[in-house]
Amino acid sequence: GRRSTLARGFAIAVTLSMVDVILSPGHDAAMIAPRDQQVALASEVSPSRWAPLPAPAQVWAHSCCSGSKLRDALANETVTAIEADVQVGTFISDEGHSCTQVIMAHPPIRSSDLALEMFLDACMKDGRRHLKFDFKSLEAVLLSLPILAAVRSRLAESGQAVWLNADVLPGPGFRTSPAAIPAEDFLSAVARHCPGAHLSLGWSVNPVAPAAYTHEDCAAMRALCRAHASRVGALGGGMVLAVSARLASRAPGPLAALLGELPGSQLLMWTGTWEPPVRDSVAENLQASFERLGVGKRCGYDCKVLGESPLVKAMKKAMIGHATTFKDWLLFSLSVLVKLRAAPLSLSWMQ
């Protein structure tokens, strides 16, 4: 019944700490480089193009999908980049009126008091933070990109970079299911409406699956990135590969090799909205691996981490919007269960 379903979902979330310990390889710890807080100077940017790709190390405000979270992020002087989820849903005004439009919200939540235009207005008025848009549906992409294109010059003049993020390939835990957003449709829309915008491409994954990114996953992404680069030519922007920190920690090698095959690309490790934190040893070992593989300076982190090591203390500065409460754990469990309806075998080992 419903109660047993929620209990099962909560059990999934509780097992994450054990999964981190069992599946993460042992490596010597290494410090993550200090987070870069530089914003491109307006004088260095042509108003006809997007602001340059920032350094990978940013102080992130994650999942700013409500008016209160966005205000908190903009009030925090340490934050250099803001991430928000974008979908079509119900906008609810302060007066209680509602309508369907592009909103900032993370599934399974389908309503918000923050519309895309409101988010942009507040961030452009602030003028100091880079912006990452995590699209949750193709419909949201097609409705949002013309809005972003219309404010490109203003963002560029302020030195505010923009990342367009989508999960465009099936990945660990969901390789038998289609990606959240079809790659060709997403890249075609970007090339048509926002040529030159920076891309943040990822795989549809299940972060609790006993799996890792493979050479086959990375080969598919490499082919996709090269095809897009051939299509847009000199108009192309920067490329960031967005990966689950948990899954990346189990096999960093293929991801490091992919960075080597895509000059100028970056890697951003994340923990998802409502996802419980990773252990500090996981984060330290992950960075140590990328340092040894020669790509450490091309890696950034938008993660929640448990522990009191020097690394964790540094990363906690970037945990705006990353608080993990009992409600967060339940929502994470629900979001995993929603995904399981499409791929019921991906967690069969936990049943």
Secondary structure, 3 states (H helix, E strand, C coil): CHHHHHHHHHHHHHCHHHHHHHHCCCCCCCCCCCCCCCCCCHHHCCCCCCCCCCCCCCCEECCCCCHHHHHHHHHCCCCCEEEEEEEEEEEECCCCCEEEEEEECCCCCCEECCEHHHHHHHHHHHCCCEEEEEECCHHHHHHHHHHHHHCHHHHHHCCCCEEEEEEEEECCCCCCCCCCCCHHHHHHHHHHHCCCCEEEEEEECCCCCCCCCCHHHHHHHHHHHHHHHHHHHHHCCCEEEEEEHHHHHHCHHHHHHHHHHCCCCEEEEECCCCCCCEEHHHHHHHHHHHHHCCCHHHEEEECCEECCCHHHHHHHHHCECCCCCHHHHHHHHHHHHHHHCCCCCCCHHHC
